[in-house]
């Protein structure tokens, strides 16, 4: 069986540095655009860009460290993704009672820009989409971003057609569900890897004893 990729590759680190820069820039762009457009979907996507920047930075820090440290870092990332999902879900539910129609043209334009940024990130990371929980969490976040951008663009079109805020809120809720689904997968894989490291450590102690 081939060894699980743990991120110890100079090219992988260089790709991650580039993706961190892309995500940090788009967080600033979408935060401003989401406020100007009054779009919950854009604001949710901006928060996702921020979370990804922090996630990728933590991934870079964990590369080359022990299996337990990498799995623990993945647990932290999974937990933070869960918190983001819950925040987006809560803010979306709150917005249901304070509806305001977002600016569809700004939503769509920024959505296309974010999609281009995320597709670039996906292409940079494509060859390393499989690996341990620390590496896999990066791929899942990148994939989520591209899906979220397509959803924002679709929501912008629906808002323009219906002159209603509901498409925007539905997409924001769907993005929250995607965050929670991905965080569950990351947490489960990380917990499994922690159990494996604990079992391996116990076996080593038995042999040495």
Backbone as a printed PyTorch tensor [residue, N CA C, xyz], in Angstrom:
tensor([[[  0.8510,  -1.1960,   0.0000],
         [  0.0000,   0.0000,   0.0000],
         [  0.8890,   1.2490,   0.0000]],

        [[  0.5640,   2.2440,  -0.8580],
         [  1.3610,   3.4550,  -0.9330],
         [  1.2100,   4.2610,   0.3520]],

        [[  2.2940,   4.9340,   0.7250],
         [  2.2600,   5.7600,   1.9340],
         [  1.3280,   6.9440,   1.7200]],

        [[  0.6220,   7.3430,   2.7710],
         [ -0.2810,   8.4850,   2.7020],
         [  0.5260,   9.7750,   2.5960]],

        [[  0.1570,  10.6280,   1.6440],
         [  0.8710,  11.8830,   1.4490],
         [  0.6220,  12.8100,   2.6330]],

        [[  1.6880,  13.3570,   3.2150],
         [  1.5730,  14.1990,   4.4160],
         [  1.9270,  15.6540,   4.1570]],

        [[  2.1710,  16.0190,   2.8970],
         [  2.4430,  17.4160,   2.5720],
         [  3.9080,  17.7790,   2.4910]],

        [[  4.7940,  16.8130,   2.7150],
         [  6.2320,  17.1040,   2.7130],
         [  6.7860,  17.0990,   1.2880]],

        [[  6.4520,  18.1410,   0.5740],
         [  6.8860,  18.3080,  -0.8030],
         [  7.0390,  19.8040,  -1.0450]],

        [[  8.1990,  20.2360,  -1.5170],
         [  8.4710,  21.6590,  -1.7250],
         [  7.4470,  22.2940,  -2.6620]],

        [[  7.0520,  21.5590,  -3.6930],
         [  6.0720,  22.0960,  -4.6480],
         [  4.7090,  22.2720,  -3.9970]],

        [[  4.3530,  21.3590,  -3.1060],
         [  3.0660,  21.4680,  -2.4020],
         [  3.0560,  22.7100,  -1.5120]],

        [[  4.1570,  22.9480,  -0.8060],
         [  4.2360,  24.1220,   0.0670],
         [  4.1540,  25.4080,  -0.7400]],

        [[  4.8270,  25.4390,  -1.8990],
         [  4.7800,  26.6260,  -2.7510],
         [  3.3500,  26.8780,  -3.2440]],

        [[  2.6510,  25.7970,  -3.6200],
         [  1.2580,  25.9310,  -4.0590],
         [  0.3830,  26.4590,  -2.9270]],

        [[  0.6300,  25.9680,  -1.7000],
         [ -0.1550,  26.4340,  -0.5540],
         [  0.0810,  27.9150,  -0.2690]],

        [[  1.3210,  28.3570,  -0.3640],
         [  1.6120,  29.7800,  -0.1650],
         [  0.8170,  30.6250,  -1.1620]],

        [[  0.7880,  30.1950,  -2.4160],
         [  0.0530,  30.9310,  -3.4460],
         [ -1.4410,  30.9540,  -3.1420]],

        [[ -1.9730,  29.8100,  -2.6920],
         [ -3.4010,  29.7150,  -2.4000],
         [ -3.7680,  30.5670,  -1.1790]],

        [[ -2.8910,  30.6260,  -0.1790],
         [ -3.1270,  31.4920,   0.9860],
         [ -3.2600,  32.9440,   0.5330]],

        [[ -2.3580,  33.3930,  -0.3460],
         [ -2.4010,  34.7710,  -0.8410],
         [ -3.6950,  35.0390,  -1.6050]],

        [[ -4.1050,  34.0900,  -2.4420],
         [ -5.3450,  34.2460,  -3.2140],
         [ -6.5420,  34.3770,  -2.2770]],

        [[ -6.6240,  33.5010,  -1.2780],
         [ -7.7700,  33.5000,  -0.3700],
         [ -7.8160,  34.7430,   0.5130]],

        [[ -6.6610,  35.2020,   0.9940],
         [ -6.6380,  36.4040,   1.8290],
         [ -7.1060,  37.6240,   1.0360]],

        [[ -6.6770,  37.7100,  -0.2270],
         [ -7.0940,  38.8260,  -1.0760],
         [ -8.5920,  38.7990,  -1.3280]],

        [[ -9.1280,  37.6110,  -1.6400],
         [-10.5610,  37.4980,  -1.9320],
         [-11.4100,  37.7090,  -0.6860]],

        [[-10.8770,  37.4050,   0.5030],
         [-11.6170,  37.7050,   1.7320],
         [-11.8740,  39.2060,   1.8290]],

        [[-10.8490,  40.0200,   1.5670],
         [-11.0060,  41.4690,   1.6380],
         [-11.9780,  41.9700,   0.5710]],

        [[-11.8440,  41.4390,  -0.6490],
         [-12.7110,  41.8630,  -1.7540],
         [-14.1760,  41.5180,  -1.4620]],

        [[-14.4380,  40.2770,  -1.0350],
         [-15.8210,  39.8570,  -0.8280],
         [-16.4400,  40.4510,   0.4360]],

        [[-15.6410,  40.7360,   1.4380],
         [-16.1700,  41.3990,   2.6270],
         [-16.7380,  42.7590,   2.2580]],

        [[-15.9790,  43.5190,   1.4810],
         [-16.4430,  44.8350,   1.0410],
         [-17.6410,  44.7030,   0.1050]],

        [[-17.5390,  43.7760,  -0.8620],
         [-18.6230,  43.5960,  -1.8350],
         [-19.8980,  43.0960,  -1.1660]],

        [[-19.7610,  42.1810,  -0.2190],
         [-20.9350,  41.6650,   0.4790],
         [-21.6570,  42.7490,   1.2440]],

        [[-20.8860,  43.6630,   1.8460],
         [-21.4920,  44.7810,   2.5810],
         [-22.1960,  45.7410,   1.6190]],

        [[-21.5240,  46.0650,   0.5000],
         [-22.1080,  47.0020,  -0.4640],
         [-23.3490,  46.4200,  -1.1420]],

        [[-23.3010,  45.1080,  -1.4220],
         [-24.4150,  44.4700,  -2.1260],
         [-25.5380,  44.0610,  -1.1700]],

        [[-25.2490,  43.9920,   0.1270],
         [-26.2510,  43.5200,   1.0820],
         [-26.5580,  42.0480,   0.8980]],

        [[-25.5240,  41.2740,   0.5210],
         [-25.7260,  39.8520,   0.2060],
         [-25.1760,  38.9600,   1.3050]],

        [[-26.0520,  38.1330,   1.8670],
         [-25.6150,  37.1630,   2.8720],
         [-24.7590,  36.0760,   2.2380]],

        [[-25.0680,  35.7070,   1.0050],
         [-24.2910,  34.6680,   0.3310],
         [-22.8520,  35.1240,   0.1060]],

        [[-22.6710,  36.3900,  -0.3220],
         [-21.3230,  36.9130,  -0.5030],
         [-20.5860,  37.0050,   0.8300]],

        [[-21.2880,  37.4190,   1.8740],
         [-20.6680,  37.5200,   3.1930],
         [-20.2580,  36.1420,   3.6990]],

        [[-21.0950,  35.1410,   3.4370],
         [-20.7500,  33.7740,   3.8290],
         [-19.5220,  33.2860,   3.0670]],

        [[-19.4530,  33.6270,   1.7790],
         [-18.3150,  33.2110,   0.9710],
         [-17.0420,  33.9270,   1.4160]],

        [[-17.1730,  35.2030,   1.8100],
         [-16.0160,  35.9440,   2.3210],
         [-15.4820,  35.2880,   3.5900]],

        [[-16.3930,  34.8820,   4.4640],
         [-15.9730,  34.2000,   5.6910],
         [-15.2740,  32.8870,   5.3610]],

        [[-15.7400,  32.2210,   4.3270],
         [-15.1020,  30.9800,   3.8950],
         [-13.6790,  31.2480,   3.4150]],

        [[-13.4720,  32.3490,   2.6790],
         [-12.1200,  32.7140,   2.2400],
         [-11.2070,  32.9620,   3.4360]],

        [[-11.7250,  33.6400,   4.4600],
         [-10.9230,  33.8830,   5.6610],
         [-10.5720,  32.5650,   6.3420]],

        [[-11.5650,  31.7090,   6.4970],
         [-11.3210,  30.4160,   7.1240],
         [-10.2970,  29.5970,   6.3570]],

        [[-10.3730,  29.6650,   5.0290],
         [ -9.4180,  28.9120,   4.2070],
         [ -7.9990,  29.4610,   4.3640]],

        [[ -7.8690,  30.7930,   4.4380],
         [ -6.5420,  31.3760,   4.6260],
         [ -5.9100,  30.8640,   5.9150]],

        [[ -6.7010,  30.8480,   6.9880],
         [ -6.1990,  30.3620,   8.2790],
         [ -5.9360,  28.8580,   8.2220]],

        [[ -6.8340,  28.1270,   7.5430],
         [ -6.6820,  26.6780,   7.4160],
         [ -5.4000,  26.3180,   6.6760]],

        [[ -5.1470,  26.9960,   5.5620],
         [ -3.9570,  26.6900,   4.7810],
         [ -2.6820,  27.0770,   5.5320]],

        [[ -2.7610,  28.1860,   6.2800],
         [ -1.6170,  28.5670,   7.0990],
         [ -1.3120,  27.5230,   8.1540]],

        [[ -2.3700,  26.9840,   8.7830],
         [ -2.1840,  25.9380,   9.7860],
         [ -1.6450,  24.6610,   9.1450]],

        [[ -2.0820,  24.3880,   7.9240],
         [ -1.5800,  23.2180,   7.1980],
         [ -0.0770,  23.3460,   6.9440]],

        [[  0.3500,  24.5280,   6.5140],
         [  1.7780,  24.7550,   6.2850],
         [  2.5810,  24.5590,   7.5650]],

        [[  2.0360,  25.0240,   8.6700],
         [  2.7270,  24.8790,   9.9530],
         [  2.8540,  23.4060,  10.3450]],

        [[  1.7990,  22.6220,  10.0710],
         [  1.7690,  21.2290,  10.5140],
         [  2.5960,  20.2880,   9.6410]],

        [[  2.8720,  20.6900,   8.3840],
         [  3.6330,  19.8170,   7.4810],
         [  5.0000,  19.4910,   8.0790]],

        [[  5.3530,  18.2170,   8.0720],
         [  6.6420,  17.7890,   8.5770],
         [  6.6510,  17.4710,  10.0570]],

        [[  5.5580,  17.7560,  10.7480],
         [  5.4880,  17.4600,  12.1740],
         [  4.9400,  16.0470,  12.3840]],

        [[  4.8000,  15.6410,  13.6230],
         [  4.3740,  14.2750,  13.9230],
         [  2.9590,  14.0130,  13.4280]],

        [[  2.6280,  12.7250,  13.2580],
         [  1.2890,  12.3480,  12.8010],
         [  0.2330,  12.8500,  13.7750]],

        [[  0.5430,  12.7930,  15.0580],
         [ -0.4150,  13.2680,  16.0630],
         [ -0.6490,  14.7740,  15.9390]],

        [[  0.4250,  15.5200,  15.7100],
         [  0.2960,  16.9730,  15.5540],
         [ -0.5160,  17.3120,  14.3130]],

        [[ -0.2640,  16.6010,  13.1980],
         [ -1.0170,  16.8630,  11.9660],
         [ -2.4930,  16.5550,  12.1510]],

        [[ -2.7950,  15.4410,  12.8200],
         [ -4.1910,  15.0670,  13.0350],
         [ -4.8730,  16.0670,  13.9660]],

        [[ -4.1370,  16.5490,  14.9760],
         [ -4.7040,  17.5390,  15.8940],
         [ -4.9910,  18.8450,  15.1570]],

        [[ -4.0840,  19.2360,  14.2480],
         [ -4.3090,  20.4390,  13.4440],
         [ -5.5670,  20.2820,  12.5950]],

        [[ -5.7650,  19.0940,  12.0490],
         [ -6.9680,  18.8320,  11.2450],
         [ -8.2180,  18.9280,  12.1120]],

        [[ -8.1440,  18.4590,  13.3650],
         [ -9.2810,  18.5860,  14.2770],
         [ -9.6250,  20.0540,  14.5160]],

        [[ -8.5960,  20.8700,  14.7030],
         [ -8.8230,  22.3060,  14.9070],
         [ -9.5040,  22.9090,  13.6880]],

        [[ -9.0330,  22.5300,  12.4910],
         [ -9.6230,  23.0610,  11.2660],
         [-11.0660,  22.5840,  11.1030]],

        [[-11.3210,  21.3130,  11.4210],
         [-12.6850,  20.8060,  11.3290],
         [-13.6200,  21.5260,  12.2720]],

        [[-13.1470,  21.7880,  13.4980],
         [-13.9670,  22.4940,  14.4780],
         [-14.2440,  23.9320,  14.0400]],

        [[-13.2180,  24.6000,  13.4810],
         [-13.4180,  25.9840,  13.0290],
         [-14.3850,  26.0400,  11.8510]],

        [[-14.3330,  25.0410,  10.9730],
         [-15.2640,  24.9880,   9.8430],
         [-16.6950,  24.7890,  10.3430]],

        [[-16.8490,  23.9900,  11.3910],
         [-18.1710,  23.7990,  11.9980],
         [-18.7070,  25.1110,  12.5540]],

        [[-17.8400,  25.8700,  13.2360],
         [-18.2540,  27.1530,  13.8070],
         [-18.6720,  28.1300,  12.7110]],

        [[-17.9170,  28.1410,  11.5980],
         [-18.2890,  29.0170,  10.4830],
         [-19.6490,  28.6230,   9.9250]],

        [[-19.8640,  27.3260,   9.7700],
         [-21.1440,  26.8570,   9.2510],
         [-22.2950,  27.2590,  10.1480]],

        [[-22.1100,  27.1260,  11.4570],
         [-23.1610,  27.4960,  12.4040],
         [-23.4110,  28.9990,  12.3870]],

        [[-22.3230,  29.7850,  12.2480],
         [-22.4860,  31.2450,  12.1990],
         [-23.2740,  31.6580,  10.9600]],

        [[-22.9110,  31.0930,   9.8130],
         [-23.6100,  31.4280,   8.5690],
         [-25.0710,  31.0050,   8.6560]],

        [[-25.3190,  29.8130,   9.2070],
         [-26.6890,  29.3390,   9.3460],
         [-27.4910,  30.2550,  10.2560]],

        [[-26.8940,  30.6520,  11.3900],
         [-27.5910,  31.5410,  12.3280],
         [-27.8770,  32.9020,  11.7290]],

        [[-26.8940,  33.4820,  11.0390],
         [-27.0930,  34.8020,  10.4450],
         [-28.1190,  34.7470,   9.3160]],

        [[-28.1650,  33.6180,   8.6080],
         [-29.1580,  33.4650,   7.5390],
         [-30.5630,  33.3940,   8.1170]],

        [[-30.7220,  32.6130,   9.1800],
         [-32.0300,  32.5250,   9.8320],
         [-32.4720,  33.8930,  10.3600]],

        [[-31.5170,  34.6480,  10.9090],
         [-31.8390,  35.9890,  11.3940],
         [-32.2930,  36.8770,  10.2380]],

        [[-31.6250,  36.7550,   9.0880],
         [-31.9480,  37.5960,   7.9370],
         [-33.3310,  37.3060,   7.3740]],

        [[-33.8420,  36.0970,   7.6210],
         [-35.1780,  35.7500,   7.1440],
         [-36.2060,  36.7450,   7.6740]],

        [[-35.9450,  37.2730,   8.8570],
         [-36.8970,  38.1970,   9.4800],
         [-36.5690,  39.6580,   9.1850]],

        [[-35.4780,  39.9160,   8.4780],
         [-35.0840,  41.2850,   8.1400],
         [-34.7090,  41.3110,   6.6550]],

        [[-35.6080,  40.9090,   5.8150],
         [-35.2960,  40.7440,   4.3950],
         [-35.0330,  42.0820,   3.6990]],

        [[-33.9900,  42.0780,   2.8990],
         [-33.6790,  43.2040,   2.0390],
         [-33.1010,  42.6250,   0.7600]],

        [[-33.5290,  43.1110,  -0.3880],
         [-33.0780,  42.5200,  -1.6460],
         [-31.6530,  42.9580,  -1.9620]],

        [[-30.7270,  42.0140,  -2.1200],
         [-29.3340,  42.3740,  -2.4240],
         [-29.1820,  42.8470,  -3.8640]],

        [[-28.0490,  43.4680,  -4.1620],
         [-27.7590,  43.9670,  -5.5110],
         [-27.2380,  42.8090,  -6.3560]],

        [[-28.0650,  42.3320,  -7.2510],
         [-27.7520,  41.1270,  -8.0250],
         [-26.5280,  41.3070,  -8.9160]],

        [[-26.3770,  42.5140,  -9.5280],
         [-25.2620,  42.7030, -10.4620],
         [-23.9100,  42.6400,  -9.7400]],

        [[-23.8560,  43.1730,  -8.5170],
         [-22.6120,  43.1220,  -7.7480],
         [-22.3510,  41.7060,  -7.2490]],

        [[-23.4140,  41.0350,  -6.8240],
         [-23.2830,  39.6360,  -6.4110],
         [-22.6910,  38.7900,  -7.5280]],

        [[-23.2610,  38.9200,  -8.7190],
         [-22.8240,  38.1020,  -9.8440],
         [-21.4010,  38.4040, -10.2730]],

        [[-21.0600,  39.7010, -10.3490],
         [-19.7130,  40.0840, -10.7760],
         [-18.6380,  39.5760,  -9.8310]],

        [[-18.8670,  39.7690,  -8.5310],
         [-17.8930,  39.3060,  -7.5460],
         [-17.8900,  37.7800,  -7.4860]],

        [[-19.0530,  37.1700,  -7.7100],
         [-19.1340,  35.7120,  -7.7290],
         [-18.2490,  35.1160,  -8.8140]],

        [[-18.2630,  35.7380, -10.0060],
         [-17.4070,  35.2600, -11.1020],
         [-15.9290,  35.4590, -10.7730]],

        [[-15.5950,  36.5870, -10.1420],
         [-14.2050,  36.8440,  -9.7500],
         [-13.7380,  35.8030,  -8.7290]],

        [[-14.5960,  35.5190,  -7.7480],
         [-14.2500,  34.5270,  -6.7240],
         [-14.1270,  33.1360,  -7.3310]],

        [[-14.9960,  32.8230,  -8.2990],
         [-14.9250,  31.5190,  -8.9540],
         [-13.5920,  31.3580,  -9.6740]],

        [[-13.1450,  32.4090, -10.3730],
         [-11.8630,  32.3460, -11.0670],
         [-10.7230,  32.1180, -10.0690]],

        [[-10.7830,  32.8120,  -8.9290],
         [ -9.7470,  32.6600,  -7.9010],
         [ -9.7300,  31.2390,  -7.3500]],

        [[-10.9020,  30.6960,  -7.1120],
         [-10.9750,  29.3600,  -6.5220],
         [-10.6350,  28.2640,  -7.5180]],

        [[-11.0030,  28.4440,  -8.7710],
         [-10.6030,  27.4510,  -9.7720],
         [ -9.0870,  27.4300,  -9.9270]],

        [[ -8.4610,  28.6130,  -9.8210],
         [ -7.0110,  28.6560,  -9.8500],
         [ -6.4140,  27.8880,  -8.6770]],

        [[ -7.0250,  28.0490,  -7.4900],
         [ -6.5520,  27.3260,  -6.3030],
         [ -6.7400,  25.8220,  -6.4660]],

        [[ -7.8890,  25.4310,  -7.0140],
         [ -8.1710,  24.0090,  -7.2160],
         [ -7.1420,  23.3850,  -8.1640]],

        [[ -6.8270,  24.0910,  -9.2370],
         [ -5.8510,  23.5770, -10.1990],
         [ -4.4630,  23.4570,  -9.5680]],

        [[ -4.1080,  24.4100,  -8.7150],
         [ -2.8170,  24.3550,  -8.0390],
         [ -2.7100,  23.1520,  -7.1070]],

        [[ -3.8400,  22.7860,  -6.4850],
         [ -3.8250,  21.7310,  -5.4630],
         [ -4.3100,  20.3760,  -5.9660]],

        [[ -4.7610,  20.3020,  -7.2290],
         [ -5.4040,  19.1000,  -7.7470],
         [ -4.5580,  17.8370,  -7.5410]],

        [[ -3.2750,  17.9150,  -7.8060],
         [ -2.4390,  16.7170,  -7.7520],
         [ -2.2430,  16.2060,  -6.3260]],

        [[ -2.5760,  17.0380,  -5.3260],
         [ -2.4060,  16.6300,  -3.9290],
         [ -3.7540,  16.5260,  -3.2130]],

        [[ -4.8040,  16.1510,  -3.9420],
         [ -6.1320,  16.1220,  -3.3360],
         [ -6.3110,  14.9620,  -2.3530]],

        [[ -5.4700,  13.9420,  -2.4180],
         [ -5.5400,  12.8200,  -1.4870],
         [ -4.3580,  12.8980,  -0.5310]],

        [[ -4.5870,  12.4870,   0.6950],
         [ -3.5240,  12.5050,   1.6920],
         [ -4.0930,  12.3370,   3.0760]],

        [[ -3.3110,  12.7260,   4.0830],
         [ -3.8050,  12.6020,   5.4520],
         [ -4.8640,  13.6820,   5.7020]],

        [[ -5.4240,  13.7070,   6.9220],
         [ -6.5120,  14.6410,   7.2230],
         [ -6.0680,  16.0860,   7.0570]],

        [[ -4.8160,  16.3710,   7.3710],
         [ -4.2910,  17.7250,   7.2490],
         [ -4.2780,  18.1780,   5.7920]],

        [[ -3.8440,  17.3020,   4.8850],
         [ -3.8060,  17.6210,   3.4560],
         [ -5.2110,  17.6000,   2.8530]],

        [[ -6.0000,  16.5960,   3.2180],
         [ -7.3380,  16.4610,   2.6370],
         [ -8.2360,  17.6390,   3.0000]],

        [[ -8.0500,  18.2030,   4.1910],
         [ -8.8750,  19.3370,   4.5960],
         [ -8.6860,  20.5200,   3.6460]],

        [[ -7.4670,  20.6790,   3.1290],
         [ -7.1880,  21.7540,   2.1760],
         [ -7.9660,  21.5350,   0.8800]],

        [[ -7.9480,  20.3000,   0.3900],
         [ -8.6660,  19.9950,  -0.8460],
         [-10.1710,  20.2110,  -0.6750]],

        [[-10.7310,  19.7670,   0.4460],
         [-12.1690,  19.9170,   0.6740],
         [-12.5660,  21.3880,   0.7370]],

        [[-11.7400,  22.2000,   1.3790],
         [-12.0360,  23.6290,   1.4550],
         [-12.0090,  24.2740,   0.0750]],

        [[-11.0200,  23.9010,  -0.7380],
         [-10.9200,  24.4600,  -2.0980],
         [-12.1160,  24.0480,  -2.9430]],

        [[-12.5090,  22.7920,  -2.8330],
         [-13.6650,  22.3090,  -3.5760],
         [-14.9260,  23.0240,  -3.1390]],

        [[-15.0900,  23.2010,  -1.8260],
         [-16.2600,  23.8990,  -1.2970],
         [-16.3530,  25.3170,  -1.8410]],

        [[-15.1920,  25.9790,  -1.9430],
         [-15.1760,  27.3470,  -2.4370],
         [-15.7300,  27.4370,  -3.8500]],

        [[-15.2640,  26.5490,  -4.7250],
         [-15.7160,  26.5860,  -6.1210],
         [-17.2170,  26.3140,  -6.2090]],

        [[-17.6960,  25.3410,  -5.4320],
         [-19.1330,  25.0480,  -5.4130],
         [-19.9150,  26.2460,  -4.8980]],

        [[-19.3850,  26.8630,  -3.8270],
         [-20.0580,  28.0290,  -3.2590],
         [-20.1370,  29.1880,  -4.2270]],

        [[-19.0890,  29.4070,  -5.0040],
         [-19.0970,  30.4950,  -5.9770],
         [-20.1390,  30.2740,  -7.0600]],

        [[-20.2400,  29.0350,  -7.5490],
         [-21.2780,  28.7270,  -8.5380],
         [-22.6660,  28.9900,  -7.9660]],

        [[-22.8410,  28.6490,  -6.6870],
         [-24.1370,  28.8730,  -6.0390],
         [-24.4380,  30.3650,  -5.8950]],

        [[-23.4120,  31.1660,  -5.5620],
         [-23.6030,  32.6140,  -5.4450],
         [-24.0050,  33.2120,  -6.7920]],

        [[-23.3560,  32.7630,  -7.8650],
         [-23.6840,  33.2610,  -9.2000],
         [-25.1300,  32.9050,  -9.5630]],

        [[-25.5210,  31.6600,  -9.2510],
         [-26.9020,  31.2370,  -9.5130],
         [-27.8820,  32.0620,  -8.6940]],

        [[-27.5180,  32.3380,  -7.4350],
         [-28.3920,  33.1380,  -6.5750],
         [-28.5470,  34.5550,  -7.1160]],

        [[-27.4510,  35.1160,  -7.6480],
         [-27.5120,  36.4600,  -8.2150],
         [-28.5020,  36.5120,  -9.3800]],

        [[-28.4490,  35.4800, -10.2290],
         [-29.3990,  35.4230, -11.3430],
         [-30.8320,  35.3080, -10.8570]],

        [[-31.0520,  34.4850,  -9.8280],
         [-32.4000,  34.3020,  -9.2900],
         [-32.9020,  35.5730,  -8.6150]],

        [[-32.0120,  36.2810,  -7.9220],
         [-32.3990,  37.5490,  -7.2860],
         [-32.8130,  38.5590,  -8.3410]],

        [[-32.0510,  38.6160,  -9.4510],
         [-32.3730,  39.5510, -10.5310],
         [-33.7310,  39.2300, -11.1580]],

        [[-34.0320,  37.9420, -11.2960],
         [-35.2840,  37.5310, -11.9330],
         [-36.4890,  37.7300, -11.0260]],

        [[-36.3050,  37.4840,  -9.7280],
         [-37.4410,  37.4980,  -8.7990],
         [-37.5470,  38.7750,  -7.9720]],

        [[-36.4700,  39.5940,  -7.9750],
         [-36.4350,  40.7980,  -7.1360],
         [-36.7160,  40.4360,  -5.6760]],

        [[-36.2010,  39.2910,  -5.2740],
         [-36.4270,  38.7860,  -3.9190],
         [-35.0930,  38.4170,  -3.2870]],

        [[-35.0270,  38.5130,  -1.9430],
         [-33.8100,  38.1380,  -1.2190],
         [-33.7240,  36.6420,  -0.9670]],

        [[-34.8220,  35.9250,  -1.1930],
         [-34.8490,  34.5110,  -0.8170],
         [-33.7950,  33.6490,  -1.5020]],

        [[-33.5200,  33.8140,  -2.8050],
         [-32.4580,  32.9940,  -3.4090],
         [-31.1040,  33.1750,  -2.7170]],

        [[-30.7980,  34.4130,  -2.3350],
         [-29.5550,  34.7030,  -1.6340],
         [-29.5040,  33.9760,  -0.2950]],

        [[-30.6020,  33.9930,   0.4340],
         [-30.6520,  33.3520,   1.7500],
         [-30.5980,  31.8290,   1.6360]],

        [[-31.2530,  31.2860,   0.6030],
         [-31.2210,  29.8330,   0.3910],
         [-29.7920,  29.3710,   0.1120]],

        [[-29.0730,  30.1190,  -0.7200],
         [-27.6850,  29.7600,  -1.0360],
         [-26.8050,  29.8650,   0.2110]],

        [[-26.9890,  30.9120,   1.0030],
         [-26.2070,  31.0530,   2.2300],
         [-26.4540,  29.8690,   3.1610]],

        [[-27.7200,  29.4370,   3.2550],
         [-28.0350,  28.2710,   4.0810],
         [-27.4120,  26.9940,   3.5440]],

        [[-27.4160,  26.8530,   2.2140],
         [-26.8050,  25.6680,   1.5990],
         [-25.3030,  25.6480,   1.8300]],

        [[-24.6650,  26.8170,   1.7840],
         [-23.2350,  26.8940,   2.0420],
         [-22.9200,  26.5170,   3.4870]],

        [[-23.7940,  26.9290,   4.4030],
         [-23.6090,  26.5480,   5.8060],
         [-23.6640,  25.0280,   5.9470]],

        [[-24.6220,  24.3900,   5.2580],
         [-24.7400,  22.9330,   5.3120],
         [-23.5020,  22.2590,   4.7310]],

        [[-22.9400,  22.8440,   3.6540],
         [-21.7300,  22.2880,   3.0440],
         [-20.5440,  22.3900,   4.0070]],

        [[-20.4400,  23.5380,   4.6930],
         [-19.3850,  23.6970,   5.6990],
         [-19.4770,  22.5960,   6.7500]],

        [[-20.6870,  22.3690,   7.2510],
         [-20.8910,  21.3980,   8.3240],
         [-20.6080,  19.9700,   7.8370]],

        [[-20.9980,  19.6740,   6.5990],
         [-20.7420,  18.3390,   6.0460],
         [-19.2370,  18.0930,   5.9210]],

        [[-18.5090,  19.0680,   5.3630],
         [-17.0700,  18.9040,   5.1850],
         [-16.3500,  18.8300,   6.5280]],

        [[-16.7920,  19.6390,   7.4950],
         [-16.1470,  19.6090,   8.8150],
         [-16.3220,  18.2530,   9.4620]],

        [[-17.4830,  17.6260,   9.2520],
         [-17.7200,  16.2930,   9.8080],
         [-16.7520,  15.2810,   9.2100]],

        [[-16.5280,  15.3480,   7.8970],
         [-15.5990,  14.4170,   7.2390],
         [-14.1760,  14.6240,   7.7490]],

        [[-13.7760,  15.8920,   7.8890],
         [-12.4240,  16.1820,   8.3770],
         [-12.2540,  15.6820,   9.8060]],

        [[-13.2480,  15.9440,  10.6560],
         [-13.1660,  15.5340,  12.0560],
         [-13.1070,  14.0180,  12.2000]],

        [[-13.9070,  13.3150,  11.4110],
         [-13.9140,  11.8530,  11.4900],
         [-12.5700,  11.2710,  11.0560]],

        [[-12.0040,  11.7970,   9.9440],
         [-10.7060,  11.2890,   9.4820],
         [ -9.6130,  11.6180,  10.4960]],

        [[ -9.6440,  12.8360,  11.0470],
         [ -8.6240,  13.2270,  12.0160],
         [ -8.7040,  12.3740,  13.2780]],

        [[ -9.9160,  12.0950,  13.7400],
         [-10.0700,  11.2550,  14.9300],
         [ -9.5510,   9.8440,  14.6690]],

        [[ -9.8150,   9.3400,  13.4490],
         [ -9.3080,   8.0170,  13.1000],
         [ -7.7880,   7.9810,  13.0980]],

        [[ -7.1690,   9.0510,  12.5710],
         [ -5.7040,   9.1030,  12.5460],
         [ -5.1250,   9.2420,  13.9550]],

        [[ -5.8210,   9.9700,  14.8200],
         [ -5.3610,  10.0730,  16.2110],
         [ -5.4300,   8.7190,  16.9050]],

        [[ -6.5000,   7.9580,  16.6190],
         [ -6.6100,   6.6180,  17.2130],
         [ -5.4750,   5.7240,  16.7160]],

        [[ -5.1450,   5.8460,  15.4220],
         [ -4.0570,   5.0340,  14.8670],
         [ -2.7180,   5.3700,  15.5220]],

        [[ -2.4640,   6.6650,  15.7360],
         [ -1.2020,   7.0510,  16.3670],
         [ -1.1600,   6.5770,  17.8140]],

        [[ -2.3190,   6.6190,  18.4920],
         [ -2.3690,   6.1520,  19.8780],
         [ -2.1210,   4.6440,  19.9440]],

        [[ -2.7200,   3.9060,  18.9970],
         [ -2.5260,   2.4560,  18.9510],
         [ -1.0740,   2.1160,  18.6490]],

        [[ -0.4790,   2.8640,  17.6960],
         [  0.9190,   2.6320,  17.3550],
         [  1.8450,   2.9150,  18.5220]],

        [[  1.5600,   3.9790,  19.2750],
         [  2.3860,   4.3200,  20.4340],
         [  2.2840,   3.2500,  21.5110]],

        [[  1.0560,   2.7440,  21.6860],
         [  0.8670,   1.7040,  22.6910],
         [  1.6080,   0.4340,  22.3040]],

        [[  1.5950,   0.1040,  21.0060],
         [  2.2910,  -1.0870,  20.5330],
         [  3.7980,  -0.9600,  20.7360]],

        [[  4.3190,   0.2570,  20.4860],
         [  5.7460,   0.4870,  20.6870],
         [  6.1170,   0.3290,  22.1550]],

        [[  5.2550,   0.8320,  23.0320],
         [  5.5410,   0.7000,  24.4750],
         [  5.5300,  -0.7520,  24.9070]],

        [[  4.5940,  -1.5490,  24.3210],
         [  4.5300,  -2.9630,  24.6750],
         [  5.7970,  -3.6800,  24.2340]],

        [[  6.2510,  -3.3790,  22.9930],
         [  7.4530,  -4.0290,  22.4540],
         [  8.6760,  -3.6580,  23.3170]],

        [[  8.7730,  -2.3860,  23.6490],
         [  9.9120,  -1.9570,  24.4480],
         [  9.8570,  -2.4840,  25.8680]],

        [[  8.6160,  -2.6590,  26.3560],
         [  8.4640,  -3.1890,  27.7180],
         [  8.8500,  -4.6460,  27.7920]]])
